[in-house]
Structures are given as structure tokens and as C-alpha cells.
Amino acid sequence: MYIESKVNDRVKNIVKLRDKSAREKNGLFFFEGAHMLEEYLRYGHTPDSVFVCEKSLDEYALVTAGIEKSRLFTVSESVFAKLSTEKSPRGILTISAFLTNNVVFIDKEPDYKKLTENNDNSFIFLDSLRDNGNVGTIIRTAAALGGVSCVLSSDCADVYSYKTIRATMGTLFSSRIYITGDLSKAILSVKNSGRRVFASTLGKNSLLLDKIELKEGDSFVVGNEGQGVSERIYKVCDGAVKIPITDAAESLNASAAAAILLWHIRKLK
């Protein structure tokens, strides 16, 4: 099917998916780029629809070869410019249903036990991280290093935002992400499985990360970019750690701090 009008209903509905409320109402999200689509398909997902700019048809013929024709749409350059959120549009955009096997919401008491059932991973808990880039980068780093499950408080940046997905570089499609309305319950559930959970904070009572003896299963909490780990979450942790830094910087970016913590977890495996 060819779409050349910017007021086409499909076009208008895709643009609406930039807003979280529209994504949740429709159970759909979108992402751009051929590499992202390749990763998406590689992990067995089926797109709702794929939109290709008419000038990019030959370029993306291979990546779209296995997609049902009824799901493929060719659009004019002006239409794709309206659809795209990129400064330099890549010419291909995918619509997908929510990945319910990859992004799992836990908000009932029995659900919290699922965190540790058949799961010997460590955990990285994200407490109210609001920046899409930070959340996406942490998901990507956790996937790259392995052996870690990500648990996000429900007020973190939306994992289905195109900004977050862009930062994951497609690793969302192969990861298991948990989202909870009560991060403290999730932490307590992990602690009840025998794992220790440490808050990452610069407080005076925090132990230097390189001075404590970590053991397999140890997990960490990374706090909000401006406020750090909340007091409520801090209280349910086994203790606090801080990454040694020089006086040249007041603190580390949340995703940079998480990367260091994740590397220390990786070394325990």
C-alpha cells in the first residue's frame, strides 16, 4: 500500500504514539532504523506494520523481505518526514505491539516472587530515573554484560518511548525488564532469596565500592538523576556503596554509575 497524504489516518495515529497515553491506550509503540528492525526480527517478534520511504525501498528490500506484504507500507518523502522523530530520517519505521514477554509489570504480591523464580541473576534496580537516555543505556549495558535483570519503578522513563528504545540499540527486544509500582517490595523479594541489595549513593555512611567484598547475587539500586536513591528505598537496602571519584566531579551520570556497578557484578560470574 502506498501512502502519500500527511493527513492519512494511519499517519496521524503513528504520530500520536509519541505520547505515552496513546501508546498505552493502543498497546503499540514505534522505532526507527534497519538495524533495530533486524534485531527485532532476530528475536522472533512480528511487527504490526512497517513503513518505508519510497526513496529507500531498494536499500531496505533485504531486511523487509520476510515481512508479510499486508504489513508493509510505502510512503512519500513528505509523509515519512512527518512520521520520523530523527533529525536525519533513516527511511524505515516499525510499529509493534507491546512486548509482554520482554517487559513484565509486577504489581501484585505473587508477582514479586517471579523475580527470582528460575532466575539466578543479580539485579539492577532503577529508582525514579526520568531520563530516557539513561534508562535505555542501562538496559543496553545490562544486556551486553549479562547476568543481570533490570527492575524499574513505574515512574521511570517509559521503556516504550522512542527515545528510550533508541538508547537501548535494540537490546530491549532480547531483554527481560520488570516494572513495578512498589520498588521496595521488589527489593525485599530479592533480599528474601538470599541476595544482598546495596543503594548506590554518595552519603557519608556509604562504603567505597572497591573496599567491600562482593559476592555472587549482590545487586544495586541506582537513584534519580537529581535526588538520588529515595529514603524509602534506601531503608530497605542492606547498605550503601559509592564509587570512588576525584574532586574534579561532584558525581557520575546515572548510566555511567550503573555501568560501573554492572561491571562489578559481571566480574562475580
C-alpha positions as CSV (number, residue, x, y, z in Angstrom):
1,M,0.0,0.0,0.0
2,Y,1.2,3.5,-0.9
3,I,0.5,6.5,1.4
4,E,1.2,10.0,0.0
5,S,-1.1,12.1,2.2
6,K,0.1,13.5,5.6
7,V,-3.5,13.6,6.8
8,N,-3.9,9.8,6.3
9,D,-5.5,8.2,9.4
10,R,-2.6,5.8,9.8
11,V,-0.1,8.6,9.6
12,K,-2.0,10.6,12.3
13,N,-2.2,7.6,14.6
14,I,1.5,6.9,14.3
15,V,2.3,10.5,15.2
16,K,0.1,10.1,18.3
17,L,2.3,7.2,19.5
18,R,4.9,9.8,20.5
19,D,2.8,10.3,23.6
20,K,2.8,7.7,26.4
21,S,-1.0,7.9,26.8
22,A,-1.6,6.9,23.2
23,R,0.9,4.1,23.4
24,E,-0.8,2.7,26.5
25,K,-4.3,3.1,25.0
26,N,-3.4,1.2,21.8
27,G,-0.7,-1.1,23.2
28,L,1.6,0.0,20.4
29,F,5.0,1.7,20.1
30,F,7.3,2.5,17.3
31,F,11.0,2.6,16.5
32,E,13.2,3.6,13.5
33,G,16.1,2.2,11.6
34,A,17.0,-1.0,9.8
35,H,19.4,-2.3,12.5
36,M,16.7,-2.0,15.1
37,L,14.3,-3.9,12.8
38,E,16.8,-6.6,12.2
39,E,17.3,-7.1,15.9
40,Y,13.5,-7.1,16.5
41,L,13.0,-9.8,13.8
42,R,16.1,-11.8,15.0
43,Y,14.4,-12.4,18.4
44,G,11.2,-13.6,16.8
45,H,9.0,-10.6,17.1
46,T,6.3,-9.8,14.4
47,P,5.7,-6.2,13.5
48,D,2.2,-4.7,13.4
49,S,3.4,-2.7,10.4
50,V,6.5,-1.3,8.7
51,F,6.6,2.0,6.8
52,V,9.4,2.6,4.2
53,C,10.1,5.8,2.5
54,E,9.7,5.4,-1.3
55,K,13.3,6.5,-2.0
56,S,14.6,3.8,0.4
57,L,12.8,0.8,-1.0
58,D,15.8,-0.7,-2.6
59,E,18.0,0.0,0.4
60,Y,15.7,-1.9,2.7
61,A,14.5,-4.6,0.4
62,L,16.5,-7.3,2.2
63,V,15.5,-6.5,5.7
64,T,11.8,-6.3,4.8
65,A,11.9,-9.4,2.5
66,G,10.4,-11.7,5.2
67,I,7.6,-9.4,6.3
68,E,4.0,-10.1,5.1
69,K,3.1,-7.7,2.3
70,S,-0.1,-6.7,4.2
71,R,2.1,-5.3,6.9
72,L,4.3,-3.2,4.6
73,F,3.6,0.3,3.6
74,T,5.4,2.6,1.2
75,V,5.2,6.3,2.0
76,S,6.2,9.5,0.2
77,E,9.2,11.5,1.4
78,S,6.9,14.2,2.9
79,V,4.9,11.6,4.8
80,F,8.0,9.9,6.2
81,A,9.3,13.3,7.3
82,K,6.1,13.7,9.3
83,L,6.4,10.2,10.8
84,S,10.1,10.4,11.8
85,T,11.4,11.8,15.0
86,E,15.0,11.8,13.7
87,K,16.9,14.8,12.5
88,S,18.1,12.7,9.6
89,P,15.3,10.2,8.9
90,R,16.5,6.7,8.2
91,G,13.7,5.9,5.9
92,I,12.2,2.9,7.8
93,L,9.8,2.9,10.8
94,T,8.3,-0.1,12.6
95,I,5.1,-0.3,14.6
96,S,4.9,-3.1,17.2
97,A,2.5,-4.3,19.8
98,F,3.8,-4.1,23.4
99,L,6.4,-6.9,24.1
100,T,4.6,-8.5,27.0
101,N,7.2,-11.3,27.3
102,N,10.0,-8.8,27.5
103,V,8.5,-6.1,29.6
104,V,6.7,-7.5,32.6
105,F,4.6,-5.5,35.0
106,I,4.6,-6.7,38.6
107,D,2.1,-5.1,41.0
108,K,0.5,-8.0,42.9
109,E,2.0,-9.9,45.8
110,P,2.5,-13.2,43.9
111,D,4.2,-11.4,41.1
112,Y,7.2,-10.4,43.1
113,K,8.2,-14.0,43.6
114,K,8.5,-14.3,39.8
115,L,11.6,-12.0,40.1
116,T,13.7,-14.8,41.5
117,E,11.9,-18.0,40.3
118,N,14.2,-19.8,37.9
119,N,16.4,-16.7,37.9
120,D,19.9,-16.7,39.4
121,N,20.7,-13.3,38.1
122,S,21.8,-10.3,40.1
123,F,19.6,-7.2,39.8
124,I,19.9,-3.5,39.0
125,F,17.0,-1.5,40.4
126,L,16.2,1.9,38.9
127,D,14.6,4.3,41.3
128,S,12.7,7.0,39.5
129,L,15.2,7.6,36.7
130,R,13.5,10.1,34.4
131,D,15.9,10.4,31.5
132,N,15.1,8.2,28.6
133,G,18.8,8.1,27.5
134,N,19.9,6.9,31.0
135,V,17.2,4.2,31.2
136,G,17.9,2.9,27.7
137,T,21.7,2.9,28.1
138,I,21.4,0.9,31.4
139,I,19.2,-1.7,29.7
140,R,21.8,-1.9,26.9
141,T,24.7,-2.2,29.3
142,A,22.9,-4.9,31.3
143,A,22.2,-6.9,28.2
144,A,25.8,-6.5,27.0
145,L,27.4,-7.7,30.2
146,G,24.8,-10.3,31.0
147,G,23.7,-12.0,34.3
148,V,21.6,-9.0,35.4
149,S,17.8,-8.4,35.5
150,C,16.6,-4.8,35.3
151,V,13.8,-3.7,37.6
152,L,12.3,-0.2,37.1
153,S,10.0,1.8,39.3
154,S,6.9,2.7,37.4
155,D,7.8,6.4,37.4
156,C,11.0,5.8,35.4
157,A,11.2,7.0,31.8
158,D,8.9,4.9,29.6
159,V,10.7,1.9,28.1
160,Y,8.4,2.1,25.1
161,S,9.3,5.7,24.3
162,Y,11.2,6.1,21.0
163,K,13.9,7.9,22.9
164,T,14.4,5.0,25.3
165,I,14.3,2.4,22.6
166,R,16.9,4.3,20.6
167,A,19.2,4.3,23.6
168,T,18.8,0.5,24.0
169,M,20.0,0.0,20.4
170,G,17.6,-2.9,20.1
171,T,18.6,-4.8,23.3
172,L,15.1,-4.3,24.6
173,F,13.9,-6.9,22.1
174,S,16.0,-9.6,23.8
175,S,15.9,-8.5,27.4
176,R,13.5,-9.2,30.3
177,I,12.6,-5.9,32.0
178,Y,10.4,-5.7,35.1
179,I,8.4,-2.6,36.0
180,T,6.8,-2.2,39.4
181,G,4.7,0.3,41.3
182,D,6.4,-0.7,44.5
183,L,10.1,-0.9,44.1
184,S,10.6,-1.6,47.8
185,K,8.6,-4.8,47.6
186,A,10.7,-5.9,44.6
187,I,13.9,-5.3,46.6
188,L,12.5,-7.2,49.6
189,S,11.6,-10.1,47.4
190,V,15.1,-10.3,46.0
191,K,16.6,-10.0,49.5
192,N,14.3,-12.8,50.7
193,S,16.0,-15.0,48.1
194,G,19.3,-14.6,49.9
195,R,20.8,-11.8,47.7
196,R,22.1,-8.5,49.2
197,V,20.9,-5.2,47.7
198,F,23.0,-2.1,48.0
199,A,22.0,1.5,47.3
200,S,24.4,3.5,45.2
201,T,24.7,6.8,47.0
202,L,27.4,9.4,47.9
203,G,26.2,9.5,51.6
204,K,28.8,9.6,54.4
205,N,27.8,6.2,55.5
206,S,28.4,4.6,52.1
207,L,31.2,2.2,51.7
208,L,33.7,2.5,48.9
209,L,32.8,0.0,46.2
210,D,36.3,-1.2,45.8
211,K,36.7,-1.8,49.5
212,I,33.8,-4.2,50.1
213,E,33.8,-7.9,49.4
214,L,31.0,-8.5,46.9
215,K,29.6,-12.0,46.4
216,E,27.6,-13.6,43.6
217,G,24.0,-12.4,43.6
218,D,24.8,-8.9,45.0
219,S,22.5,-6.3,43.5
220,F,22.4,-2.5,43.3
221,V,19.9,0.4,43.3
222,V,20.6,3.5,41.1
223,G,18.6,6.6,42.0
224,N,17.0,9.5,40.4
225,E,19.3,11.8,38.4
226,G,18.8,14.8,40.7
227,Q,17.6,13.3,44.0
228,G,19.5,10.0,44.2
229,V,18.0,7.0,45.9
230,S,14.9,7.8,47.8
231,E,14.8,7.5,51.6
232,R,12.1,4.8,51.4
233,I,14.2,2.7,49.1
234,Y,17.4,3.3,51.0
235,K,15.8,2.0,54.2
236,V,15.1,-1.5,52.7
237,C,18.6,-1.9,51.3
238,D,21.3,-3.9,53.1
239,G,23.7,-0.9,52.9
240,A,25.1,1.7,50.6
241,V,28.1,1.9,48.3
242,K,29.7,4.7,46.5
243,I,32.0,4.7,43.5
244,P,35.3,6.4,44.3
245,I,35.7,9.5,42.2
246,T,38.1,12.5,42.3
247,D,37.2,16.0,43.5
248,A,37.1,17.1,39.8
249,A,33.5,15.9,39.6
250,E,30.6,16.1,42.1
251,S,29.1,12.9,40.9
252,L,28.7,10.4,38.0
253,N,25.9,10.3,35.4
254,A,23.4,7.7,36.4
255,S,24.1,5.5,33.4
256,A,27.8,5.8,33.9
257,A,27.5,4.8,37.6
258,A,25.2,1.9,36.6
259,A,27.8,0.7,34.0
260,I,30.5,0.5,36.7
261,L,28.2,-1.4,39.1
262,L,27.2,-3.8,36.3
263,W,30.8,-4.4,35.5
264,H,31.5,-5.3,39.2
265,I,28.5,-7.7,39.0
266,R,29.9,-9.2,35.8
267,K,33.3,-9.9,37.5
268,L,31.5,-12.1,40.1
269,K,30.2,-14.5,37.5
